[in-house]
């Protein structure tokens, strides 16, 4: 019931929700690592979340913001955000190619990188996006949520495929 009454998430809510999920996976990783427990599955889960977040921001959010803003200040922030996505994806690729036991250094770098990205977006980019009157954040949010549902389903299918292979 409460679920039904909740207002739909706008585009920035969707992205901040991703950020919180990734941060909580990072905390879980830090806890497990400190206690000498297995971190492989939490690293995998964080990488999967980051890839979905990347696809939604790059394919839907950044282009919509760039079209609506049409100003250099925001374009520069978008360029920085895209660069930090690219380096996060590079780190994930390296990490996935490494042996499970050798993944920690890349994952620690990934945590630092993604935390910086989250802070930059939430303190600089998002407040400016919120002020763009020409941007319909509500419908953009629905579009992003729909894409997220598809990407999660694709990731689950791929994972099921890997397990049965
Ligand atoms: Fe992002």
Backbone and ligand atoms as CSV (ligand in chain L), in Angstrom:
chain,resi,resn,atom,element,x,y,z
A,1,UNK,N,N,0.831,-1.205,0.000
A,1,UNK,CA,C,0.000,0.000,0.000
A,1,UNK,C,C,0.869,1.260,0.000
A,2,UNK,N,N,1.818,1.249,0.968
A,2,UNK,CA,C,2.710,2.404,1.052
A,2,UNK,C,C,3.429,2.577,-0.288
A,3,UNK,N,N,3.810,1.438,-0.843
A,3,UNK,CA,C,4.507,1.433,-2.125
A,3,UNK,C,C,3.696,2.185,-3.185
A,4,UNK,N,N,2.372,1.911,-3.221
A,4,UNK,CA,C,1.521,2.537,-4.241
A,4,UNK,C,C,1.432,4.045,-4.072
A,5,UNK,N,N,1.486,4.482,-2.831
A,5,UNK,CA,C,1.322,5.917,-2.582
A,5,UNK,C,C,2.600,6.695,-2.839
A,6,UNK,N,N,3.707,5.963,-2.871
A,6,UNK,CA,C,4.965,6.679,-3.040
A,6,UNK,C,C,5.018,7.368,-4.382
A,7,UNK,N,N,5.526,8.597,-4.378
A,7,UNK,CA,C,5.549,9.281,-5.671
A,7,UNK,C,C,6.670,8.693,-6.521
A,8,UNK,N,N,6.419,8.724,-7.848
A,8,UNK,CA,C,7.407,8.134,-8.749
A,8,UNK,C,C,8.728,8.878,-8.592
A,9,UNK,N,N,9.814,8.150,-8.758
A,9,UNK,CA,C,11.128,8.762,-8.607
A,9,UNK,C,C,11.466,9.593,-9.840
A,10,UNK,N,N,11.993,10.792,-9.632
A,10,UNK,CA,C,12.443,11.544,-10.801
A,10,UNK,C,C,13.877,11.105,-11.148
A,11,UNK,N,N,14.391,11.673,-12.236
A,11,UNK,CA,C,15.678,11.195,-12.754
A,11,UNK,C,C,16.791,11.283,-11.704
A,12,UNK,N,N,16.804,12.376,-10.952
A,12,UNK,CA,C,17.878,12.533,-9.963
A,12,UNK,C,C,17.697,11.568,-8.804
A,13,UNK,N,N,16.439,11.309,-8.428
A,13,UNK,CA,C,16.180,10.309,-7.374
A,13,UNK,C,C,16.697,8.933,-7.806
A,14,UNK,N,N,16.440,8.591,-9.075
A,14,UNK,CA,C,16.871,7.276,-9.572
A,14,UNK,C,C,18.395,7.152,-9.465
A,15,UNK,N,N,19.093,8.205,-9.880
A,15,UNK,CA,C,20.560,8.150,-9.858
A,15,UNK,C,C,21.093,8.128,-8.431
A,16,UNK,N,N,20.443,8.909,-7.557
A,16,UNK,CA,C,20.919,8.910,-6.164
A,16,UNK,C,C,20.619,7.575,-5.495
A,17,UNK,N,N,19.550,6.943,-5.919
A,17,UNK,CA,C,19.244,5.598,-5.392
A,17,UNK,C,C,20.377,4.638,-5.801
A,18,UNK,N,N,20.821,4.737,-7.075
A,18,UNK,CA,C,21.956,3.899,-7.504
A,18,UNK,C,C,23.179,4.189,-6.637
A,19,UNK,N,N,23.429,5.489,-6.423
A,19,UNK,CA,C,24.613,5.855,-5.633
A,19,UNK,C,C,24.566,5.213,-4.244
A,20,UNK,N,N,23.394,5.259,-3.601
A,20,UNK,CA,C,23.282,4.700,-2.251
A,20,UNK,C,C,23.498,3.177,-2.272
A,21,UNK,N,N,22.981,2.511,-3.311
A,21,UNK,CA,C,23.161,1.052,-3.406
A,21,UNK,C,C,24.652,0.729,-3.534
A,22,UNK,N,N,25.336,1.459,-4.409
A,22,UNK,CA,C,26.766,1.205,-4.619
A,22,UNK,C,C,27.551,1.493,-3.335
A,23,UNK,N,N,27.224,2.584,-2.662
A,23,UNK,CA,C,27.933,2.896,-1.404
A,23,UNK,C,C,27.716,1.804,-0.358
A,24,UNK,N,N,26.500,1.273,-0.309
A,24,UNK,CA,C,26.283,0.253,0.719
A,24,UNK,C,C,27.036,-1.036,0.360
A,25,UNK,N,N,27.185,-1.319,-0.930
A,25,UNK,CA,C,28.004,-2.481,-1.320
A,25,UNK,C,C,29.481,-2.245,-0.977
A,26,UNK,N,N,29.937,-0.996,-1.134
A,26,UNK,CA,C,31.321,-0.679,-0.764
A,26,UNK,C,C,31.525,-0.886,0.742
A,27,UNK,N,N,30.557,-0.434,1.541
A,27,UNK,CA,C,30.687,-0.611,3.002
A,27,UNK,C,C,30.714,-2.092,3.351
A,28,UNK,N,N,29.871,-2.848,2.655
A,28,UNK,CA,C,29.834,-4.289,2.923
A,28,UNK,C,C,31.189,-4.908,2.575
A,29,UNK,N,N,31.732,-4.494,1.429
A,29,UNK,CA,C,33.055,-4.990,1.029
A,29,UNK,C,C,34.091,-4.675,2.107
A,30,UNK,N,N,34.098,-3.406,2.573
A,30,UNK,CA,C,35.101,-2.991,3.567
A,30,UNK,C,C,34.970,-3.818,4.849
A,31,UNK,N,N,33.738,-4.057,5.250
A,31,UNK,CA,C,33.484,-4.853,6.450
A,31,UNK,C,C,34.001,-6.290,6.269
A,32,UNK,N,N,33.632,-6.895,5.148
A,32,UNK,CA,C,34.041,-8.291,4.905
A,32,UNK,C,C,35.558,-8.399,4.804
A,33,UNK,N,N,36.151,-7.438,4.091
A,33,UNK,CA,C,37.594,-7.458,3.880
A,33,UNK,C,C,38.335,-7.337,5.213
A,34,UNK,N,N,37.852,-6.402,6.043
A,34,UNK,CA,C,38.483,-6.182,7.355
A,34,UNK,C,C,38.405,-7.441,8.216
A,35,UNK,N,N,37.357,-8.204,8.026
A,35,UNK,CA,C,37.165,-9.401,8.852
A,35,UNK,C,C,37.656,-10.677,8.172
A,36,UNK,N,N,38.415,-10.494,7.095
A,36,UNK,CA,C,39.015,-11.636,6.422
A,36,UNK,C,C,38.004,-12.574,5.767
A,37,UNK,N,N,36.848,-12.032,5.407
A,37,UNK,CA,C,35.831,-12.888,4.784
A,37,UNK,C,C,35.885,-12.758,3.264
A,38,UNK,N,N,35.153,-13.647,2.597
A,38,UNK,CA,C,35.165,-13.664,1.134
A,38,UNK,C,C,34.440,-12.439,0.559
A,39,UNK,N,N,35.127,-11.723,-0.340
A,39,UNK,CA,C,34.544,-10.497,-0.889
A,39,UNK,C,C,34.150,-10.642,-2.364
A,40,UNK,N,N,34.358,-11.835,-2.933
A,40,UNK,CA,C,34.171,-11.986,-4.381
A,40,UNK,C,C,32.756,-11.598,-4.812
A,41,UNK,N,N,31.742,-12.059,-4.067
A,41,UNK,CA,C,30.396,-11.805,-4.589
A,41,UNK,C,C,29.971,-10.359,-4.373
A,42,UNK,N,N,30.462,-9.711,-3.312
A,42,UNK,CA,C,30.093,-8.297,-3.140
A,42,UNK,C,C,30.807,-7.433,-4.191
A,43,UNK,N,N,32.030,-7.803,-4.558
A,43,UNK,CA,C,32.708,-7.068,-5.636
A,43,UNK,C,C,31.940,-7.222,-6.941
A,44,UNK,N,N,31.498,-8.447,-7.213
A,44,UNK,CA,C,30.734,-8.679,-8.448
A,44,UNK,C,C,29.443,-7.873,-8.466
A,45,UNK,N,N,28.760,-7.864,-7.310
A,45,UNK,CA,C,27.487,-7.136,-7.238
A,45,UNK,C,C,27.715,-5.642,-7.457
A,46,UNK,N,N,28.791,-5.094,-6.860
A,46,UNK,CA,C,29.063,-3.659,-7.031
A,46,UNK,C,C,29.384,-3.354,-8.493
A,47,UNK,N,N,30.188,-4.198,-9.123
A,47,UNK,CA,C,30.541,-3.957,-10.530
A,47,UNK,C,C,29.296,-4.012,-11.415
A,48,UNK,N,N,28.403,-4.946,-11.125
A,48,UNK,CA,C,27.175,-5.062,-11.924
A,48,UNK,C,C,26.325,-3.799,-11.760
A,49,UNK,N,N,26.212,-3.291,-10.538
A,49,UNK,CA,C,25.447,-2.059,-10.286
A,49,UNK,C,C,26.058,-0.874,-11.026
A,50,UNK,N,N,27.389,-0.792,-10.960
A,50,UNK,CA,C,28.070,0.342,-11.602
A,50,UNK,C,C,27.848,0.304,-13.117
A,51,UNK,N,N,27.873,-0.893,-13.694
A,51,UNK,CA,C,27.668,-0.979,-15.149
A,51,UNK,C,C,26.266,-0.523,-15.545
A,52,UNK,N,N,25.285,-0.892,-14.734
A,52,UNK,CA,C,23.901,-0.493,-15.038
A,52,UNK,C,C,23.755,1.023,-14.892
A,53,UNK,N,N,24.325,1.554,-13.831
A,53,UNK,CA,C,24.297,3.001,-13.602
A,53,UNK,C,C,24.965,3.729,-14.769
A,54,UNK,N,N,26.092,3.199,-15.206
A,54,UNK,CA,C,26.824,3.803,-16.312
A,54,UNK,C,C,25.966,3.852,-17.575
A,55,UNK,N,N,25.339,2.733,-17.887
A,55,UNK,CA,C,24.550,2.672,-19.123
A,55,UNK,C,C,23.394,3.670,-19.067
A,56,UNK,N,N,22.742,3.760,-17.913
A,56,UNK,CA,C,21.590,4.660,-17.803
A,56,UNK,C,C,22.020,6.126,-17.870
A,57,UNK,N,N,23.103,6.443,-17.226
A,57,UNK,CA,C,23.560,7.841,-17.278
A,57,UNK,C,C,24.064,8.198,-18.671
A,58,UNK,N,N,24.906,7.346,-19.228
A,58,UNK,CA,C,25.480,7.668,-20.535
A,58,UNK,C,C,24.473,7.664,-21.673
A,59,UNK,N,N,23.553,6.699,-21.643
A,59,UNK,CA,C,22.634,6.567,-22.784
A,59,UNK,C,C,21.415,7.482,-22.662
A,60,UNK,N,N,20.990,7.772,-21.447
A,60,UNK,CA,C,19.740,8.533,-21.303
A,60,UNK,C,C,19.957,9.880,-20.604
A,61,UNK,N,N,20.554,9.842,-19.430
A,61,UNK,CA,C,20.588,11.057,-18.603
A,61,UNK,C,C,21.496,12.157,-19.181
A,62,UNK,N,N,22.776,11.821,-19.453
A,62,UNK,CA,C,23.682,12.873,-19.915
A,62,UNK,C,C,23.211,13.513,-21.231
A,63,UNK,N,N,22.788,12.704,-22.230
A,63,UNK,CA,C,22.323,13.356,-23.465
A,63,UNK,C,C,21.116,14.275,-23.230
A,64,UNK,N,N,20.185,13.853,-22.369
A,64,UNK,CA,C,18.999,14.684,-22.114
A,64,UNK,C,C,19.407,15.987,-21.430
A,65,UNK,N,N,20.333,15.892,-20.473
A,65,UNK,CA,C,20.780,17.100,-19.773
A,65,UNK,C,C,21.521,18.023,-20.747
A,66,UNK,N,N,22.368,17.432,-21.560
A,66,UNK,CA,C,23.135,18.239,-22.496
A,66,UNK,C,C,22.204,18.978,-23.461
A,67,UNK,N,N,21.175,18.298,-23.980
A,67,UNK,CA,C,20.216,18.931,-24.896
A,67,UNK,C,C,19.470,20.068,-24.206
A,68,UNK,N,N,19.051,19.822,-22.972
A,68,UNK,CA,C,18.235,20.823,-22.282
A,68,UNK,C,C,19.071,22.019,-21.848
A,69,UNK,N,N,20.326,21.770,-21.493
A,69,UNK,CA,C,21.136,22.850,-20.931
A,69,UNK,C,C,21.727,23.724,-22.022
A,70,UNK,N,N,22.403,23.084,-22.962
A,70,UNK,CA,C,23.051,23.844,-24.036
A,70,UNK,C,C,23.965,24.934,-23.506
A,71,UNK,N,N,24.630,24.705,-22.404
A,71,UNK,CA,C,25.576,25.712,-21.918
A,71,UNK,C,C,26.896,25.037,-21.515
A,72,UNK,N,N,27.964,25.808,-21.684
A,72,UNK,CA,C,29.287,25.212,-21.522
A,72,UNK,C,C,29.565,24.706,-20.108
A,73,UNK,N,N,29.070,25.427,-19.117
A,73,UNK,CA,C,29.328,25.032,-17.725
A,73,UNK,C,C,28.864,23.615,-17.470
A,74,UNK,N,N,27.648,23.316,-17.895
A,74,UNK,CA,C,27.109,21.970,-17.664
A,74,UNK,C,C,27.809,20.958,-18.567
A,75,UNK,N,N,28.099,21.351,-19.805
A,75,UNK,CA,C,28.784,20.412,-20.697
A,75,UNK,C,C,30.138,19.985,-20.119
A,76,UNK,N,N,30.844,20.925,-19.480
A,76,UNK,CA,C,32.143,20.574,-18.888
A,76,UNK,C,C,31.954,19.568,-17.754
A,77,UNK,N,N,30.915,19.761,-16.949
A,77,UNK,CA,C,30.654,18.800,-15.860
A,77,UNK,C,C,30.280,17.432,-16.431
A,78,UNK,N,N,29.512,17.444,-17.536
A,78,UNK,CA,C,29.133,16.169,-18.158
A,78,UNK,C,C,30.358,15.456,-18.716
A,79,UNK,N,N,31.273,16.243,-19.307
A,79,UNK,CA,C,32.508,15.630,-19.839
A,79,UNK,C,C,33.293,14.967,-18.706
A,80,UNK,N,N,33.406,15.669,-17.577
A,80,UNK,CA,C,34.120,15.086,-16.440
A,80,UNK,C,C,33.436,13.812,-15.969
A,81,UNK,N,N,32.113,13.844,-15.914
A,81,UNK,CA,C,31.367,12.678,-15.439
A,81,UNK,C,C,31.586,11.504,-16.396
A,82,UNK,N,N,31.563,11.804,-17.713
A,82,UNK,CA,C,31.769,10.722,-18.674
A,82,UNK,C,C,33.178,10.142,-18.562
A,83,UNK,N,N,34.168,11.025,-18.333
A,83,UNK,CA,C,35.537,10.532,-18.153
A,83,UNK,C,C,35.626,9.624,-16.931
A,84,UNK,N,N,34.953,10.023,-15.853
A,84,UNK,CA,C,35.089,9.182,-14.658
A,84,UNK,C,C,34.357,7.853,-14.857
A,85,UNK,N,N,33.286,7.856,-15.663
A,85,UNK,CA,C,32.651,6.576,-16.001
A,85,UNK,C,C,33.606,5.698,-16.801
A,86,UNK,N,N,34.283,6.310,-17.793
A,86,UNK,CA,C,35.193,5.521,-18.634
A,86,UNK,C,C,36.277,4.879,-17.786
A,87,UNK,N,N,36.850,5.668,-16.842
A,87,UNK,CA,C,37.930,5.039,-16.076
A,87,UNK,C,C,37.397,4.004,-15.108
A,88,UNK,N,N,36.182,4.192,-14.603
A,88,UNK,CA,C,35.597,3.149,-13.744
A,88,UNK,C,C,35.388,1.862,-14.554
A,89,UNK,N,N,34.899,2.012,-15.790
A,89,UNK,CA,C,34.675,0.807,-16.612
A,89,UNK,C,C,35.988,0.111,-16.947
A,90,UNK,N,N,37.055,0.905,-17.176
A,90,UNK,CA,C,38.372,0.308,-17.442
A,90,UNK,C,C,38.836,-0.502,-16.234
A,91,UNK,N,N,38.649,0.096,-15.047
A,91,UNK,CA,C,39.062,-0.618,-13.824
A,91,UNK,C,C,38.263,-1.912,-13.649
A,92,UNK,N,N,36.975,-1.850,-13.957
A,92,UNK,CA,C,36.145,-3.050,-13.818
A,92,UNK,C,C,36.628,-4.136,-14.781
A,93,UNK,N,N,36.988,-3.698,-15.995
A,93,UNK,CA,C,37.472,-4.676,-16.978
A,93,UNK,C,C,38.761,-5.347,-16.487
A,94,UNK,N,N,39.688,-4.507,-15.977
A,94,UNK,CA,C,40.953,-5.058,-15.438
A,94,UNK,C,C,40.678,-6.035,-14.296
A,95,UNK,N,N,39.732,-5.594,-13.449
A,95,UNK,CA,C,39.405,-6.393,-12.274
A,95,UNK,C,C,38.821,-7.756,-12.689
A,96,UNK,N,N,37.972,-7.718,-13.709
A,96,UNK,CA,C,37.345,-8.975,-14.139
A,96,UNK,C,C,38.341,-9.912,-14.816
A,97,UNK,N,N,39.407,-9.299,-15.391
A,97,UNK,CA,C,40.426,-10.138,-16.024
A,97,UNK,C,C,41.408,-10.710,-15.007
A,98,UNK,N,N,41.455,-10.085,-13.811
A,98,UNK,CA,C,42.430,-10.532,-12.797
A,98,UNK,C,C,41.908,-11.772,-12.071
A,99,UNK,N,N,42.842,-12.497,-11.451
A,99,UNK,CA,C,42.431,-13.608,-10.588
A,99,UNK,C,C,41.613,-13.061,-9.441
A,100,UNK,N,N,40.699,-13.856,-8.939
A,100,UNK,CA,C,39.850,-13.401,-7.840
A,100,UNK,C,C,40.702,-12.848,-6.692
A,101,UNK,N,N,41.797,-13.555,-6.375
A,101,UNK,CA,C,42.619,-13.150,-5.240
A,101,UNK,C,C,43.351,-11.835,-5.491
A,102,UNK,N,N,43.510,-11.488,-6.767
A,102,UNK,CA,C,44.286,-10.283,-7.087
A,102,UNK,C,C,43.387,-9.080,-7.391
A,103,UNK,N,N,42.126,-9.174,-7.066
A,103,UNK,CA,C,41.205,-8.110,-7.443
A,103,UNK,C,C,41.157,-6.935,-6.470
A,104,UNK,N,N,41.693,-7.138,-5.261
A,104,UNK,CA,C,41.552,-6.074,-4.258
A,104,UNK,C,C,42.112,-4.717,-4.655
A,105,UNK,N,N,43.346,-4.663,-5.204
A,105,UNK,CA,C,43.878,-3.323,-5.501
A,105,UNK,C,C,42.994,-2.540,-6.477
A,106,UNK,N,N,42.537,-3.223,-7.542
A,106,UNK,CA,C,41.679,-2.511,-8.492
A,106,UNK,C,C,40.362,-2.104,-7.846
A,107,UNK,N,N,39.872,-2.969,-6.967
A,107,UNK,CA,C,38.594,-2.645,-6.343
A,107,UNK,C,C,38.742,-1.447,-5.410
A,108,UNK,N,N,39.886,-1.354,-4.702
A,108,UNK,CA,C,40.105,-0.199,-3.830
A,108,UNK,C,C,40.170,1.086,-4.662
A,109,UNK,N,N,40.826,1.008,-5.821
A,109,UNK,CA,C,40.872,2.177,-6.704
A,109,UNK,C,C,39.477,2.537,-7.195
A,110,UNK,N,N,38.729,1.488,-7.535
A,110,UNK,CA,C,37.360,1.704,-8.021
A,110,UNK,C,C,36.513,2.413,-6.959
A,111,UNK,N,N,36.657,1.990,-5.709
A,111,UNK,CA,C,35.884,2.622,-4.629
A,111,UNK,C,C,36.212,4.119,-4.562
A,112,UNK,N,N,37.522,4.433,-4.589
A,112,UNK,CA,C,37.920,5.839,-4.472
A,112,UNK,C,C,37.360,6.651,-5.638
A,113,UNK,N,N,37.478,6.074,-6.811
A,113,UNK,CA,C,37.036,6.748,-8.032
A,113,UNK,C,C,35.518,6.995,-8.017
A,114,UNK,N,N,34.781,5.967,-7.669
A,114,UNK,CA,C,33.315,6.071,-7.705
A,114,UNK,C,C,32.818,7.005,-6.596
A,115,UNK,N,N,33.473,6.978,-5.430
A,115,UNK,CA,C,33.047,7.904,-4.367
A,115,UNK,C,C,33.239,9.352,-4.808
A,116,UNK,N,N,34.342,9.613,-5.489
A,116,UNK,CA,C,34.583,10.978,-5.995
A,116,UNK,C,C,33.520,11.359,-7.024
A,117,UNK,N,N,33.205,10.417,-7.910
A,117,UNK,CA,C,32.180,10.650,-8.942
A,117,UNK,C,C,30.832,10.992,-8.299
A,118,UNK,N,N,30.485,10.237,-7.273
A,118,UNK,CA,C,29.210,10.458,-6.584
A,118,UNK,C,C,29.200,11.859,-5.966
A,119,UNK,N,N,30.315,12.224,-5.333
A,119,UNK,CA,C,30.352,13.538,-4.696
A,119,UNK,C,C,30.272,14.656,-5.745
A,120,UNK,N,N,31.002,14.509,-6.830
A,120,UNK,CA,C,30.969,15.540,-7.876
A,120,UNK,C,C,29.552,15.702,-8.421
A,121,UNK,N,N,28.907,14.574,-8.692
A,121,UNK,CA,C,27.560,14.684,-9.267
A,121,UNK,C,C,26.582,15.303,-8.281
A,122,UNK,N,N,26.636,14.826,-7.045
A,122,UNK,CA,C,25.612,15.271,-6.101
A,122,UNK,C,C,25.842,16.700,-5.615
A,123,UNK,N,N,27.098,17.171,-5.643
A,123,UNK,CA,C,27.312,18.541,-5.160
A,123,UNK,C,C,27.364,19.560,-6.296
A,124,UNK,N,N,27.771,19.129,-7.499
A,124,UNK,CA,C,27.904,20.122,-8.571
A,124,UNK,C,C,26.889,19.954,-9.687
A,125,UNK,N,N,26.853,18.746,-10.259
A,125,UNK,CA,C,26.004,18.567,-11.442
A,125,UNK,C,C,24.508,18.566,-11.098
A,126,UNK,N,N,24.116,17.720,-10.149
A,126,UNK,CA,C,22.678,17.560,-9.886
A,126,UNK,C,C,21.979,18.859,-9.469
A,127,UNK,N,N,22.588,19.685,-8.585
A,127,UNK,CA,C,21.894,20.933,-8.239
A,127,UNK,C,C,21.650,21.826,-9.462
A,128,UNK,N,N,22.575,21.793,-10.422
A,128,UNK,CA,C,22.372,22.615,-11.624
A,128,UNK,C,C,21.306,22.005,-12.515
A,129,UNK,N,N,21.293,20.667,-12.594
A,129,UNK,CA,C,20.279,19.990,-13.417
A,129,UNK,C,C,18.883,20.256,-12.855
A,130,UNK,N,N,18.778,20.262,-11.541
A,130,UNK,CA,C,17.492,20.499,-10.877
A,130,UNK,C,C,16.877,21.841,-11.308
A,131,UNK,N,N,17.742,22.784,-11.671
A,131,UNK,CA,C,17.248,24.121,-12.035
A,131,UNK,C,C,16.883,24.256,-13.518
A,132,UNK,N,N,17.116,23.208,-14.299
A,132,UNK,CA,C,16.832,23.319,-15.741
A,132,UNK,C,C,15.336,23.164,-15.986
A,133,UNK,N,N,14.683,24.280,-16.248
A,133,UNK,CA,C,13.222,24.216,-16.378
A,133,UNK,C,C,12.774,23.426,-17.600
A,134,UNK,N,N,13.610,23.436,-18.615
A,134,UNK,CA,C,13.184,22.757,-19.852
A,134,UNK,C,C,13.307,21.231,-19.762
A,135,UNK,N,N,13.847,20.747,-18.656
A,135,UNK,CA,C,14.045,19.301,-18.546
A,135,UNK,C,C,12.943,18.689,-17.680
A,136,UNK,N,N,12.248,17.681,-18.245
A,136,UNK,CA,C,11.172,17.029,-17.498
A,136,UNK,C,C,11.780,15.852,-16.719
A,137,UNK,N,N,12.168,16.136,-15.487
A,137,UNK,CA,C,12.873,15.116,-14.692
A,137,UNK,C,C,11.987,13.936,-14.342
A,138,UNK,N,N,10.666,14.188,-14.254
A,138,UNK,CA,C,9.752,13.093,-13.904
A,138,UNK,C,C,9.691,12.078,-15.039
A,139,UNK,N,N,9.489,12.556,-16.281
A,139,UNK,CA,C,9.370,11.562,-17.349
A,139,UNK,C,C,10.733,10.947,-17.672
A,140,UNK,N,N,11.785,11.727,-17.490
A,140,UNK,CA,C,13.129,11.158,-17.679
A,140,UNK,C,C,13.364,10.042,-16.653
A,141,UNK,N,N,12.887,10.272,-15.437
A,141,UNK,CA,C,13.017,9.263,-14.377
A,141,UNK,C,C,12.297,7.981,-14.757
A,142,UNK,N,N,11.089,8.096,-15.334
A,142,UNK,CA,C,10.356,6.879,-15.717
A,142,UNK,C,C,11.092,6.135,-16.828
A,143,UNK,N,N,11.620,6.921,-17.773
A,143,UNK,CA,C,12.359,6.292,-18.875
A,143,UNK,C,C,13.589,5.544,-18.325
A,144,UNK,N,N,14.263,6.170,-17.370
A,144,UNK,CA,C,15.462,5.550,-16.796
A,144,UNK,C,C,15.114,4.309,-15.984
A,145,UNK,N,N,14.011,4.368,-15.253
A,145,UNK,CA,C,13.573,3.208,-14.461
A,145,UNK,C,C,13.243,2.025,-15.388
A,146,UNK,N,N,12.577,2.345,-16.519
A,146,UNK,CA,C,12.206,1.279,-17.462
A,146,UNK,C,C,13.470,0.618,-18.030
A,147,UNK,N,N,14.445,1.456,-18.377
A,147,UNK,CA,C,15.715,0.929,-18.907
A,147,UNK,C,C,16.428,0.094,-17.838
A,148,UNK,N,N,16.359,0.576,-16.598
A,148,UNK,CA,C,16.998,-0.156,-15.501
A,148,UNK,C,C,16.394,-1.559,-15.374
A,149,UNK,N,N,15.062,-1.637,-15.479
A,149,UNK,CA,C,14.397,-2.940,-15.373
A,149,UNK,C,C,14.912,-3.887,-16.466
A,150,UNK,N,N,15.050,-3.343,-17.691
A,150,UNK,CA,C,15.550,-4.176,-18.800
A,150,UNK,C,C,16.976,-4.638,-18.541
A,151,UNK,N,N,17.818,-3.688,-18.086
A,151,UNK,CA,C,19.232,-4.025,-17.881
A,151,UNK,C,C,19.417,-5.042,-16.757
A,152,UNK,N,N,18.601,-4.898,-15.688
A,152,UNK,CA,C,18.698,-5.856,-14.586
A,152,UNK,C,C,18.304,-7.244,-15.097
A,153,UNK,N,N,17.229,-7.301,-15.908
A,153,UNK,CA,C,16.783,-8.594,-16.441
A,153,UNK,C,C,17.861,-9.203,-17.332
A,154,UNK,N,N,18.488,-8.343,-18.167
A,154,UNK,CA,C,19.567,-8.853,-19.047
A,154,UNK,C,C,20.737,-9.386,-18.214
A,155,UNK,N,N,21.100,-8.641,-17.157
A,155,UNK,CA,C,22.234,-9.066,-16.318
A,155,UNK,C,C,21.900,-10.384,-15.627
A,156,UNK,N,N,20.656,-10.524,-15.183
A,156,UNK,CA,C,20.265,-11.769,-14.513
A,156,UNK,C,C,20.299,-12.953,-15.476
A,157,UNK,N,N,19.825,-12.688,-16.711
A,157,UNK,CA,C,19.856,-13.754,-17.728
A,157,UNK,C,C,21.290,-14.180,-18.015
A,158,UNK,N,N,22.166,-13.176,-18.157
A,158,UNK,CA,C,23.581,-13.475,-18.457
A,158,UNK,C,C,24.192,-14.291,-17.317
A,159,UNK,N,N,23.853,-13.916,-16.090
A,159,UNK,CA,C,24.412,-14.600,-14.931
A,159,UNK,C,C,23.896,-16.049,-14.876
A,160,UNK,N,N,22.592,-16.201,-15.159
A,160,UNK,CA,C,22.012,-17.557,-15.152
A,160,UNK,C,C,22.680,-18.398,-16.225
A,161,UNK,N,N,22.960,-17.762,-17.395
A,161,UNK,CA,C,23.626,-18.450,-18.499
A,161,UNK,C,C,25.007,-18.932,-18.090
A,162,UNK,N,N,25.739,-18.015,-17.381
A,162,UNK,CA,C,27.095,-18.371,-16.954
A,162,UNK,C,C,27.071,-19.549,-15.978
A,163,UNK,N,N,26.064,-19.514,-15.077
A,163,UNK,CA,C,26.007,-20.567,-14.062
A,163,UNK,C,C,25.672,-21.918,-14.657
A,164,UNK,N,N,24.824,-21.891,-15.737
A,164,UNK,CA,C,24.432,-23.196,-16.271
A,164,UNK,C,C,25.443,-23.682,-17.309
A,165,UNK,N,N,26.366,-22.783,-17.732
A,165,UNK,CA,C,27.338,-23.178,-18.753
A,165,UNK,C,C,28.418,-24.107,-18.178
L,1,LIG,FE,FE,27.298,8.418,-12.520
